[in-house]
Each structure stands twice: as C-alpha cells, then as structure tokens.
Amino acid sequence: MLLVTTLTACSGGVHGTPGAAGLRDPYFPRLGNGGYDVTHYALDLAYDPDTHRLTGRADITATARQALSAFDLDFKGLTVDGVTVDGERAAGSRVGYELKVRPRDELREGATFRTTVRYSGEPVTITDPDGSEEGWLRTADGALALGEPTGSMAWFPGNHHPSDKATYDITVTVPKGLKAVSNGEPKRERTSADGRRTTYAWHVAQPMASYLATVAIGRFTMRTYTTPSGLPVHTAVDPHEAKASAKVLARLPEVIAWGTRTFGAYPFSSAGAVIDRAGDAGYALETQNRPVFPGAPDLGTFVHELAHQWYGDSVSPESWRDMWLNEGFATYAEWLWDEEHGGPTAQETFDALYARPRSDTVWSFPPADPPTAAQISDPPVYQRGAMVLHKIRRTVGDAKFRALLRGWAAAHKYGNASTADFTAYVEKENPGRAKELGRVWDVWLYGDGKPGRG
C-alpha cells in the first residue's frame, strides 16, 4: 500500500491553474504533461487474448510542481470507467489522447497525491511517424506491449515523456496456461480459486521511463538464475524460438560482465531478455531489465540492447531530440565488442562507414538534429552517432575515452541528459581539448552532409 498525503483545497488567496497539456518536445510537443512529476505507477491489468479485452487500474503517485486546478494524463483508446484523486471522485474529460483530470479540491504545490484511473476495452496499436507499430500488439498466443516513443499510452495513463521517470509495480492476470512477463523482478504468482486465471506481479525498484515499460503475454518458457557476480537473471522465451536463441542467451552473463568492465557497474537489480516469435514485432527494444527481441537475435543486436541498459535506460534522453545519445552509444558498444572479440577494430568499422558515398543515408542529416519525428530512428542517429563517439575517442585518447564511458553513465545514473549536457561533460573532462572537440561538435554532431577527412 502506498502512503499518500491527504490534501485540502488551496486557500488563502492561492489558486491553482491547469498543468500544461504537453512538454513541447521537439518532435512530440503534446507528449508528457506539465505541473507534476510521477514517482510511482501501480498497474493492475487483466487481459484475455481470445476477446482482446484489457481491463486496468492505474494508481499514479505524483508530486505537484505547482498549485493545480487540473492536470492531464496521456492515454489513447480504451474507455475510462472512473477517476479519483486521493479517493475522491474527480471529473475526467478526453480530447485526443489527453485525459484531463479535475480533482474535487485543488492541489497544493509540493503535495503528494494519488490518482486512480479505472479503464477497459480493446487496446490499440499505434503506428509511429516512421511506419513502425507499437502500443499493444496482438501476438500468436497473447500480446506484447512496447512503448518507444509513444506506445505506452495505449495500455496505461501517465506522463508519457522520457523526462519523467518513476518506479513501477505491474500486476497482470491472464488465462491459465499463459504467462505474463514485465520489467523488474517477479514478486508473486497466484492462481485463482477456480483455476482459470493466473496473476503475475513484477516490481521495478529503479526509476524507469514509461517508454521502457513492457508486458509480454504468451506461452513462454521462463528461466531464473544468477550470474557469477550475483546478478539475478530472468528470461522468457517462446518455445518456437528456444533452439535458435539458446546460444546467444547463454552469453548474457558474459555480455553483462563485459559491459560492467567497459561502462561501469550494471545499473539495475536484475537482467534478462524476452524472446517472442519472429514477426510479433518489427524491431528489438531495450525495455528496462529485459530487452524484447522478435525472434532469436544475432549477437550484435544482443550486445546493442544490453548496452542500452546503461545508455538509454539508466541515462535516459531529456527529449526525443537526444535519441542519438541512446543509439550512438549502443551502436558504438557493438563496435567495441567486435574490436575486443576478434572482429574489426572500431577504426575499421568507422572507415567502412566513411567510405560510403555522399548520397548514402548515413549522411542525410546530423545525428543531433533529425529533421522530423519520422527520422529519429534513421541511420544517422545510430551509425553517425557512433562515429561521433569514435571521433571523441581519437581526440582525447583511449584512456580518457574509457573513463568517459564510465563517468558519463555514473554522472547521470537513473536520470536524464541532453546533448548539451553531454558535450559540456566531455569538455569538462578534457579541458585541454576544447578546440578539437568543438570541431567534432560542429562537423560531426551538428554538421550537414559528409564531413571532410580532417
């Protein structure tokens, strides 16, 4: 049970105002909401794949950052069956994917409050600007909930911007014979008295951006073990993918140990993976604690998504313009892995990319400034983002660069960071290289077209 502060109406001439309906993200300006910060989500869900019906209760604990007469939650589809704020019935109205909540009593600045939303219906799949699908995806034997960048609002109401991270309790009830996997650690498993349903409860102790939350429902084979370093690992594998994925999954402790040596202490209290059937999603995603893979991944993809646990999950983007900080680091992790495991050096990988003609998509825009929301996952964000990191490495030297990898992950652990934060950090740690680093920013990070060889 969560302890919350009981609120009274604003008085003494202080009047609340509505929180902003959107945080003016450069690519998704109405995503997220102003006036409050969420500290915890308690989600209680039930899903039946046969009817495609989801029922849910979301208890959202938050802190008011201003005196609030109303506030918004991002929530797309599904029917709102009731809203309360601190146990008192609240008015709720919907416009697009905004659920505006007006509590009976205005909320004081600095107060903690709990909003409860009950909802039901058929959850929707969201098509991104780039054409990929997220939200609540139906699968051959259940469902898969994925959230980057906006899909989480298809299955629970919240402040769905990466800058507002929170802890989670996620409880899912499914028909007997199915399993429900989520983030964090399993807390309990319970079968109903009639034996027809099973409930799975998961707890996420470290802060998580909502786009990294997941639920995978299906006939998974679950495995739990501990790495040599003592880290709990929870994996869920669709039986159709068991044979194909066994070899790469067996290397998870090795990859985590390598990441710990390279990037610093592993930031979360467990690790793992969810491997669903090929085709159940169109991409792998770095969902916190256990990345999701559609089919057995190759080793490079596996390293990439596990590296995201440091870069993207623990250190999350301040806005979606900072996506290259996620993908550039995870892509460069692949280069480093190859370099240290008998593959090409990072310089050789860089050179192969640089050899591509000026017309290649890798040069179509600077990694720190995608032109539109549809391009935040395009090659410049990943590959040219990694090239920026390699240019930093060449500028400051290997020892300083290795220290930078660990220091950056530690400096913003469990928080958010922007591109400006990153460039300032690199310059601070390398005060004698300001001029050379400035050229890296101007030419490689923000510059248009293919850079010259200088």
C-alpha positions as CSV (number, residue, x, y, z in Angstrom):
1,M,0.0,0.0,0.0
2,L,1.3,3.4,-0.9
3,L,1.3,6.2,1.7
4,V,0.0,9.4,0.3
5,T,-0.6,12.9,1.7
6,T,-4.2,13.9,2.3
7,L,-4.8,17.2,0.5
8,T,-7.1,20.1,1.2
9,A,-8.3,22.8,-1.1
10,C,-6.0,25.7,-1.9
11,S,-6.9,28.6,0.2
12,G,-5.6,32.0,1.4
13,G,-5.9,33.6,-2.0
14,V,-3.7,30.9,-3.7
15,H,-5.5,29.5,-6.7
16,G,-4.3,26.6,-8.8
17,T,-4.1,26.6,-12.6
18,P,-4.2,23.6,-15.0
19,G,-0.9,21.8,-15.8
20,A,0.3,22.1,-19.3
21,A,-1.1,19.5,-21.8
22,G,2.3,18.7,-23.3
23,L,6.0,19.4,-22.6
24,R,6.8,20.9,-26.0
25,D,9.1,18.0,-27.0
26,P,10.7,19.0,-30.3
27,Y,9.1,16.0,-32.1
28,F,6.1,15.2,-29.9
29,P,5.1,18.5,-28.5
30,R,1.9,17.2,-26.8
31,L,3.6,14.2,-25.2
32,G,4.0,14.4,-21.5
33,N,2.3,16.9,-19.2
34,G,3.3,19.8,-17.0
35,G,2.6,20.7,-13.4
36,Y,3.6,17.4,-11.7
37,D,6.2,14.6,-11.5
38,V,5.2,11.0,-11.2
39,T,7.1,9.0,-8.6
40,H,5.3,5.6,-8.9
41,Y,2.9,3.7,-11.1
42,A,0.9,0.7,-9.7
43,L,-0.7,-1.0,-12.6
44,D,-3.2,-3.8,-12.2
45,L,-4.1,-5.4,-15.5
46,A,-6.2,-8.3,-16.8
47,Y,-6.1,-9.4,-20.4
48,D,-7.9,-12.1,-22.4
49,P,-6.3,-12.8,-25.8
50,D,-9.5,-14.5,-27.1
51,T,-11.6,-11.4,-26.7
52,H,-8.8,-8.9,-26.9
53,R,-10.2,-7.2,-23.9
54,L,-8.0,-5.3,-21.4
55,T,-9.2,-4.1,-18.0
56,G,-6.9,-2.0,-15.9
57,R,-6.5,0.1,-12.8
58,A,-3.6,2.6,-12.6
59,D,-2.7,4.2,-9.3
60,I,-0.4,7.1,-10.1
61,T,1.5,8.7,-7.2
62,A,2.9,12.1,-8.1
63,T,4.2,15.4,-6.7
64,A,2.6,18.7,-7.7
65,R,5.1,21.2,-9.0
66,Q,2.6,24.0,-9.0
67,A,-0.8,24.6,-7.4
68,L,-3.0,22.6,-9.7
69,S,-6.7,23.0,-10.5
70,A,-6.4,20.3,-13.2
71,F,-3.8,18.2,-14.9
72,D,-3.5,15.9,-17.9
73,L,-2.6,12.3,-18.5
74,D,-1.6,10.8,-21.8
75,F,-4.0,8.0,-22.7
76,K,-5.0,6.7,-26.1
77,G,-8.0,4.5,-26.8
78,L,-9.7,2.3,-24.1
79,T,-12.7,3.5,-22.1
80,V,-12.2,5.4,-18.8
81,D,-14.6,3.9,-16.3
82,G,-13.7,6.2,-13.4
83,V,-11.2,8.6,-12.0
84,T,-10.4,9.6,-8.4
85,V,-7.8,11.8,-6.8
86,D,-6.9,10.7,-3.2
87,G,-10.0,8.6,-3.1
88,E,-12.4,11.5,-4.1
89,R,-14.2,11.3,-7.4
90,A,-12.7,13.6,-10.0
91,A,-14.0,14.9,-13.3
92,G,-12.3,13.5,-16.4
93,S,-12.7,14.6,-20.0
94,R,-10.9,13.5,-23.1
95,V,-9.6,15.3,-26.1
96,G,-7.5,13.2,-28.5
97,Y,-5.0,11.3,-26.3
98,E,-5.3,13.7,-23.4
99,L,-7.2,12.7,-20.3
100,K,-7.8,15.9,-18.4
101,V,-8.4,15.3,-14.7
102,R,-10.0,18.0,-12.5
103,P,-9.8,17.0,-8.8
104,R,-12.5,18.0,-6.3
105,D,-10.0,20.0,-4.4
106,E,-7.2,21.9,-5.9
107,L,-3.7,20.5,-5.2
108,R,-1.1,22.5,-3.4
109,E,2.4,23.0,-4.8
110,G,4.7,20.4,-3.4
111,A,2.0,18.0,-2.2
112,T,2.0,14.3,-3.0
113,F,-1.3,13.0,-4.5
114,R,-2.6,9.7,-5.9
115,T,-4.7,9.5,-9.0
116,T,-6.6,6.3,-9.7
117,V,-7.9,5.6,-13.2
118,R,-10.1,2.5,-14.0
119,Y,-10.3,1.6,-17.7
120,S,-11.3,-1.2,-20.1
121,G,-11.8,-2.1,-23.7
122,E,-9.7,-3.2,-26.7
123,P,-6.2,-1.7,-26.5
124,V,-4.9,-0.1,-29.7
125,T,-1.8,-0.5,-31.8
126,I,-0.1,2.9,-32.6
127,T,1.7,3.5,-35.9
128,D,4.7,5.7,-35.5
129,P,5.6,8.5,-37.9
130,D,8.3,6.1,-39.3
131,G,5.6,3.5,-40.0
132,S,6.6,1.0,-37.2
133,E,4.0,-0.3,-34.8
134,E,3.9,-0.1,-31.0
135,G,1.5,0.1,-28.2
136,W,-0.5,-3.1,-27.6
137,L,0.5,-5.7,-30.2
138,R,-1.5,-8.9,-30.6
139,T,0.7,-12.0,-31.0
140,A,0.1,-15.6,-32.0
141,D,-0.5,-16.6,-28.4
142,G,-1.0,-13.4,-26.4
143,A,0.2,-9.8,-26.6
144,L,3.3,-7.6,-26.5
145,A,3.3,-4.1,-25.1
146,L,6.0,-1.8,-26.5
147,G,6.4,1.9,-25.9
148,E,9.0,3.7,-27.9
149,P,8.3,6.6,-28.4
150,T,4.6,6.9,-27.6
151,G,3.1,3.4,-27.3
152,S,2.8,3.1,-23.5
153,M,-0.2,5.4,-23.5
154,A,-2.1,2.7,-25.3
155,W,-2.2,0.5,-22.2
156,F,-1.9,2.8,-19.2
157,P,-2.5,6.5,-18.5
158,G,0.5,8.5,-17.4
159,N,3.0,11.3,-18.0
160,H,4.5,9.6,-21.1
161,H,7.6,11.6,-21.7
162,P,11.1,10.2,-21.0
163,S,12.0,13.1,-18.8
164,D,9.5,11.9,-16.1
165,K,10.8,8.6,-14.7
166,A,9.2,6.6,-11.9
167,T,9.2,3.2,-10.2
168,Y,6.6,0.6,-11.0
169,D,4.5,-2.3,-9.8
170,I,2.9,-4.1,-12.7
171,T,0.4,-6.9,-12.0
172,V,-1.1,-8.9,-14.9
173,T,-3.8,-11.5,-14.8
174,V,-4.1,-13.8,-17.8
175,P,-5.9,-17.1,-18.6
176,K,-4.4,-20.2,-17.2
177,G,-1.6,-21.6,-19.3
178,L,-0.3,-18.2,-20.3
179,K,2.5,-16.3,-18.6
180,A,2.8,-12.5,-18.2
181,V,6.4,-11.1,-18.1
182,S,7.3,-7.5,-17.3
183,N,10.1,-5.3,-16.1
184,G,12.0,-5.6,-12.8
185,E,11.7,-8.6,-10.5
186,P,8.9,-11.1,-10.0
187,K,7.2,-10.7,-6.7
188,R,4.4,-13.3,-6.7
189,E,2.5,-15.7,-8.9
190,R,-1.1,-16.7,-7.9
191,T,-3.8,-18.9,-9.5
192,S,-7.4,-18.0,-9.0
193,A,-9.7,-20.2,-6.8
194,D,-11.4,-21.6,-9.9
195,G,-8.1,-22.4,-11.5
196,R,-8.9,-20.4,-14.7
197,R,-6.6,-17.4,-14.3
198,T,-3.1,-16.7,-13.1
199,T,-1.8,-13.4,-11.8
200,Y,1.9,-12.3,-12.1
201,A,3.3,-9.4,-10.2
202,W,6.5,-7.6,-11.0
203,H,8.3,-4.7,-9.2
204,V,10.6,-2.1,-10.7
205,A,12.7,-0.6,-8.0
206,Q,14.9,1.7,-10.1
207,P,13.4,4.7,-12.0
208,M,12.1,3.9,-15.5
209,A,10.9,6.0,-18.4
210,S,7.4,4.9,-19.4
211,Y,8.5,4.0,-23.0
212,L,10.7,1.3,-21.5
213,A,7.8,-0.5,-19.7
214,T,6.7,-3.7,-21.2
215,V,4.3,-6.6,-20.8
216,A,4.7,-9.8,-22.8
217,I,1.9,-12.4,-22.6
218,G,2.2,-15.8,-24.1
219,R,3.2,-19.5,-23.6
220,F,6.8,-18.6,-22.5
221,T,9.4,-20.8,-21.0
222,M,10.7,-19.0,-18.0
223,R,14.2,-19.4,-16.6
224,T,15.7,-17.7,-13.5
225,Y,19.3,-17.9,-12.5
226,T,22.2,-15.9,-11.0
227,T,25.3,-14.7,-12.8
228,P,28.7,-15.4,-11.3
229,S,28.7,-11.8,-10.0
230,G,25.4,-12.4,-8.2
231,L,23.0,-10.6,-10.5
232,P,19.6,-12.2,-10.9
233,V,18.6,-13.0,-14.5
234,H,15.0,-13.7,-15.7
235,T,14.4,-14.8,-19.3
236,A,11.2,-15.7,-21.1
237,V,11.4,-17.5,-24.4
238,D,8.7,-18.5,-26.8
239,P,9.1,-22.3,-27.3
240,H,9.2,-21.8,-31.1
241,E,12.4,-19.7,-30.5
242,A,14.1,-21.8,-27.8
243,K,16.5,-23.7,-30.0
244,A,17.5,-20.8,-32.2
245,S,18.1,-18.5,-29.2
246,A,19.9,-20.8,-26.8
247,K,23.4,-20.0,-27.9
248,V,23.0,-16.2,-27.7
249,L,21.1,-16.3,-24.4
250,A,23.9,-18.4,-22.9
251,R,26.2,-15.4,-23.4
252,L,24.1,-13.0,-21.4
253,P,26.4,-13.2,-18.3
254,E,29.4,-12.7,-20.5
255,V,28.0,-9.6,-22.1
256,I,26.9,-8.1,-18.8
257,A,30.3,-8.7,-17.3
258,W,31.9,-7.1,-20.3
259,G,29.6,-4.1,-20.1
260,T,30.4,-3.8,-16.4
261,R,34.1,-3.6,-17.1
262,T,33.5,-1.2,-20.0
263,F,30.7,1.1,-18.9
264,G,30.7,0.7,-15.1
265,A,28.5,-1.1,-12.6
266,Y,25.4,-2.6,-14.0
267,P,22.7,-0.1,-13.1
268,F,19.7,-2.4,-12.3
269,S,18.8,-5.1,-9.8
270,S,18.2,-7.8,-12.5
271,A,18.8,-8.6,-16.1
272,G,17.3,-10.8,-18.7
273,A,15.5,-11.0,-22.0
274,V,12.1,-11.7,-23.6
275,I,12.3,-13.6,-26.9
276,D,8.9,-13.7,-28.6
277,R,8.2,-15.2,-32.0
278,A,9.7,-13.7,-35.1
279,G,7.2,-11.3,-36.6
280,D,5.5,-10.4,-33.4
281,A,7.2,-7.0,-33.5
282,G,9.2,-5.3,-36.2
283,Y,12.2,-4.5,-34.0
284,A,14.1,-5.2,-30.8
285,L,13.6,-2.8,-28.0
286,E,15.7,-2.1,-24.9
287,T,12.9,-2.5,-22.4
288,Q,14.4,-2.0,-18.9
289,N,15.9,-5.1,-17.2
290,R,15.0,-7.4,-20.1
291,P,15.1,-6.3,-23.7
292,V,12.5,-7.7,-26.1
293,F,13.5,-9.5,-29.2
294,P,11.2,-10.6,-32.1
295,G,12.8,-14.0,-32.7
296,A,16.3,-15.1,-31.8
297,P,18.7,-12.1,-32.1
298,D,22.2,-12.1,-33.5
299,L,25.0,-11.4,-31.1
300,G,25.5,-7.8,-32.3
301,T,21.8,-6.9,-31.6
302,F,22.0,-8.7,-28.3
303,V,25.0,-6.6,-27.2
304,H,23.3,-3.4,-28.5
305,E,20.2,-3.9,-26.5
306,L,22.0,-4.8,-23.3
307,A,24.3,-1.8,-23.7
308,H,21.2,0.3,-23.7
309,Q,20.7,-0.7,-20.0
310,W,23.4,1.9,-19.3
311,Y,22.8,4.3,-22.1
312,G,19.1,5.0,-22.7
313,D,17.6,3.1,-19.7
314,S,19.7,4.3,-16.8
315,V,20.8,7.5,-18.5
316,S,17.6,8.5,-20.5
317,P,17.2,11.2,-23.0
318,E,16.0,14.6,-21.9
319,S,13.9,14.9,-25.0
320,W,13.5,12.8,-28.2
321,R,16.0,15.1,-29.9
322,D,18.6,13.4,-27.8
323,M,17.9,10.0,-29.2
324,W,21.4,9.7,-30.6
325,L,22.7,9.5,-27.0
326,N,20.8,6.2,-26.8
327,E,21.5,4.8,-30.2
328,G,25.0,6.2,-30.8
329,F,26.3,4.7,-27.5
330,A,24.6,1.3,-28.1
331,T,25.9,1.1,-31.6
332,Y,29.4,2.0,-30.5
333,A,29.1,-0.7,-27.9
334,E,28.8,-3.2,-30.8
335,W,32.0,-1.7,-32.4
336,L,33.8,-2.1,-29.1
337,W,32.6,-5.7,-28.6
338,D,33.8,-6.6,-32.1
339,E,37.1,-4.9,-31.5
340,E,37.7,-6.9,-28.3
341,H,36.3,-10.3,-29.6
342,G,38.2,-10.9,-32.8
343,G,36.2,-8.7,-35.1
344,P,37.1,-5.5,-36.9
345,T,38.5,-2.7,-34.9
346,A,36.3,0.4,-34.2
347,Q,38.6,2.3,-36.6
348,E,38.0,-0.2,-39.4
349,T,34.2,0.0,-38.8
350,F,34.4,3.8,-38.9
351,D,36.5,3.7,-42.1
352,A,34.0,1.3,-43.8
353,L,31.1,3.7,-43.0
354,Y,33.1,6.8,-44.0
355,A,33.8,5.1,-47.4
356,R,30.1,5.3,-48.2
357,P,29.2,7.9,-50.9
358,R,27.8,11.3,-50.1
359,S,24.4,10.2,-51.3
360,D,24.2,7.4,-48.6
361,T,21.5,7.8,-45.9
362,V,24.1,7.9,-43.2
363,W,25.0,11.5,-44.3
364,S,21.4,12.7,-44.7
365,F,21.3,14.8,-41.6
366,P,23.3,15.4,-38.4
367,P,22.7,12.9,-35.6
368,A,21.8,15.6,-33.0
369,D,19.1,17.2,-35.3
370,P,16.8,14.8,-37.1
371,P,14.5,16.9,-39.4
372,T,11.3,15.2,-38.3
373,A,9.8,12.7,-35.9
374,A,9.8,10.1,-38.6
375,Q,13.6,10.2,-38.7
376,I,14.6,9.8,-35.1
377,S,15.5,6.2,-35.7
378,D,17.2,6.6,-39.0
379,P,20.9,5.6,-39.8
380,P,22.5,8.9,-38.9
381,V,21.2,8.6,-35.3
382,Y,22.7,5.2,-34.9
383,Q,25.8,5.0,-37.2
384,R,26.8,8.6,-37.4
385,G,26.1,8.9,-33.7
386,A,28.6,6.1,-33.1
387,M,31.0,7.9,-35.5
388,V,30.8,11.0,-33.2
389,L,31.9,8.9,-30.3
390,H,34.8,7.5,-32.3
391,K,35.9,11.0,-33.2
392,I,35.9,11.8,-29.5
393,R,38.0,8.8,-28.8
394,R,40.5,9.8,-31.4
395,T,40.6,13.3,-30.0
396,V,41.0,12.5,-26.3
397,G,42.8,9.2,-26.5
398,D,41.8,5.7,-25.4
399,A,42.3,6.1,-21.6
400,K,40.3,9.3,-21.4
401,F,37.6,7.8,-23.6
402,R,37.3,4.7,-21.5
403,A,37.0,6.9,-18.4
404,L,34.4,9.0,-20.2
405,L,32.2,5.9,-21.0
406,R,32.1,5.0,-17.3
407,G,31.9,8.6,-16.0
408,W,29.0,9.6,-18.2
409,A,27.0,6.6,-17.1
410,A,27.7,7.3,-13.5
411,A,27.1,11.1,-13.6
412,H,23.5,10.7,-14.9
413,K,22.6,7.3,-13.4
414,Y,18.8,6.9,-13.2
415,G,18.4,10.4,-14.6
416,N,18.0,12.3,-17.9
417,A,20.5,14.1,-20.0
418,S,20.6,16.2,-23.2
419,T,23.1,16.6,-25.9
420,A,24.2,19.9,-24.4
421,D,24.8,18.1,-21.1
422,F,27.0,15.5,-22.9
423,T,29.1,18.0,-24.8
424,A,29.7,20.0,-21.7
425,Y,30.7,16.9,-19.8
426,V,33.2,15.8,-22.4
427,E,34.7,19.3,-22.5
428,K,34.9,19.5,-18.7
429,E,36.7,16.1,-18.5
430,N,39.1,17.1,-21.3
431,P,39.8,20.9,-20.7
432,G,42.8,20.9,-23.0
433,R,40.9,19.7,-26.0
434,A,38.1,22.3,-26.2
435,K,39.1,23.5,-29.7
436,E,39.4,20.0,-31.2
437,L,36.1,18.9,-29.5
438,G,34.4,22.0,-30.8
439,R,35.2,20.8,-34.3
440,V,33.8,17.4,-33.6
441,W,30.5,19.0,-32.4
442,D,30.4,21.4,-35.4
443,V,31.3,19.0,-38.1
444,W,30.2,15.5,-36.9
445,L,27.4,16.1,-34.4
446,Y,25.6,19.1,-35.9
447,G,27.2,19.5,-39.4
448,D,25.2,18.8,-42.6
449,G,26.5,16.3,-45.2
450,K,29.5,14.1,-45.3
451,P,32.4,15.6,-43.3
452,G,35.8,16.0,-44.8
453,R,38.7,13.8,-43.7
454,G,40.2,16.4,-41.5
